């Protein structure tokens, strides 16, 4: 787990001890994305044992999103390849990748109007929920049986071609093999909170309205 080293003053103070003190990891991005309710939920579900890690902070996520969207050419065809930022990771055992809560954000491979009505090899149908004209939710099991929760948010970046926000919306992804919570509503509520934080941070020109909770139809 990445850590930050203290400044030169601390190193000088410890000179001769053969060790350098370590500062606590910067988990501020996780804190912002989960919010107070999400942090309490994570603490309750893991007995307070979850450790947070921020591979990519919000500043890095925004820079990565802008760079890729600004380079987008609507005239080009073929498979689109985008990178997403890993903005929050939680584990109780840092070495165990099988049990983790992960949140990622970045440009979507799919347009906002894409219909997600496929059925995976596990026989589970993907559930798509339109929240409003600029936000929608999608969830369903992948081929390994892990539920993937996704949010799509139209986000217009200054200077990009018309309809960019529809062609390349923000995609947020949450996967949870850590908490044992099977509620789609709980996870999508956490993901919506994260999406609001990200949309605000990305300074979307169209100012998408991301609600605090999913529609009542989501259980």
N, C-alpha and C positions, 0 to 999 in steps of 0.2 A: 504494500500500500504506500503510495507516494506520500512523502512528508516534506515539509518546508524546513530548511535549516535556519537557525537564528542568525542574526547579523554578526558583523565582525566583533562587536563589543562583547557578545556572549562567548565567542570563540576565545577572545583574549582572556576573559575571566576564567575560562576552563583550561588555559594553557598549562600543559604539564600533566593533565589528568588522562590524556590519551583518548578522550571521547568528546563528542560535540553534542550538546543538548538538542533535542528535537522539539519543534513547535507542533501544536496540534494541527492535523490536516485541515485545509480550508473546505468546510462543508457548507458554506453560505449559499451556494447555488442549490444544493439539495434542500436546504431549509426553506428557501424561497419557493421552489417548485412544489414542495409538499405542503407548505403552510402549516400553521399550528395544528389544525385538525388532522392533517396527513401524518405529521410527526408523532402525534399522540396515538394514532391508529397503528403506526409502525412499531412504536414502543410497546403498546398493549399486545400486539400480535407476536412479538418476538421476546417478550419479557425484558425489554430494555437492552437486549444484547446486539441489536443491529448496529453495524459500523458503516458510516457513510463515506463515500468516496466521490470526488468530482473529477473525472478524467478531462472534461471540457467544460469550462465555465460559460456563463451566458455571453460574455464578450466574445469569446472564441466561437461560440455557436452562431452568433449574429454575423461575425465576419465571414465564416464559412458559408452561411446561407446567402449573404449578399454577393459574395464572389461567384458562386455558382449560378445564381439567378441572373446576375448582370451579364454573364457570358452566354446566357441562353439565346439561341437563334431560332425563332419560330419556323424558319424556312428549312431547317435541317430535319432530316428524317432518320429513322433508325432507333435503336435501343438507347434510352437515356440512362446515363450513369451518374448518380449523385452520391455524395457522402453525407452521413448524418453525424451529428455530435452526440457523444455519450455524456449527457449532462448530469446524471445521477445514478449511482450504483450503491446498493445496500446489501450487506451480507452479515451473517453472524459469525461465519468462519471465512476469513479473507481468502483462504486457499481453495474453498469449495465453490466452484462455479455452477454446481448443480442446483444450489439453493441461493437465489438472489432476486432482488427487485431491481429492474433496470428501466431507465427512462431515456429515450433518445429523441432528438428533434432534428429536422433538416428538410430539404426540398423533397416533394413527393414524386415518385415515379409515375403516379397516376394523376390524371386531371381530376378536378373536383367533381365533375359530372360522371366519373366512372362508376358503374354499378357493381357492387360487391355481392353478387348472389351465387358465388361458387360454392361447391361442396367439397370438403377436403377428403383425403383418402381414409380418414377416420369416420367418415359418414356424417360429420357435423356441418351444418349449414352456417355460413357467415351471416351475422346479423348486422344490418346497416340501419342507422337511425339518423334522419335529417333533423338537426337541432334548429337551424334557421338558414337563411339564404347564404350564409358565409361559413357555417360550421356544421360538420357532421361527424358521427361516431361510427366505428366499425369494430366488431369483436367476433372472435371465433377461434377454434383450435387449429393449430398448425399440424403438419404431418407427424409430429412427435407427440401430439396430444397436449401441448402447452397452449393455453389461451393467450392470444395476442390482442391487446386493446389498442386501438388507433383513433386518433383524432385528426381531422383535416380542417384547416383554417385558411380561408382566402386572405392573402396578405400581399398587397400591392407595394412593390419596392419602387422608389423614385427613379425615373428615367428608363424604366423597362417598357417593352412593347405593350400595346393594348391587350387586355385580357390575360396578362401574365399571371394575375392572382388566381385565375381559374385554371390555367394550363399548368402552373407550378405552385400549388398551395403549400403551406407548411404541413408537414406530417409529423405527428407526435406518436411515439410507440411506447407502450408499457408492457413488460412481461414480468410475471411474478411467480416464481417457484419458491419463494421464501416464507410468506406469511401464512399460507394455508387457507386464506380467505377466498371463497369461491364466488362471491357476489360480484356480478358484472357492474351493478349500480355503484358499489363502493369504489371499484377500480376506475370506472369512467368519471366519477366525481373527482377523484384525485387527479386524473389526467386532464380534465377540464380546467382545474385550478392551475396546473402546470402550463397549459396552453394559453391561458390568460396572461400569465407572467411572461411567457415567451413572446406573445403578440405585442404586448406593451414594450418589451425590450427591443423588439425588431422594428418598432416605429412604423407599423403598417399604415400607408397613406389612407386606406379605406376604413381604418378603425373598426375592425371586426368586433362584434358583440359576442363575447364568450361567456355563457351563463355559468353560474356556480354549480348547477346540478343538471343531470340529463333529464329528458322528458319523462313524465310519469310512466310511460310505456316500458321503460328500461327497468328491469327488476334485478 
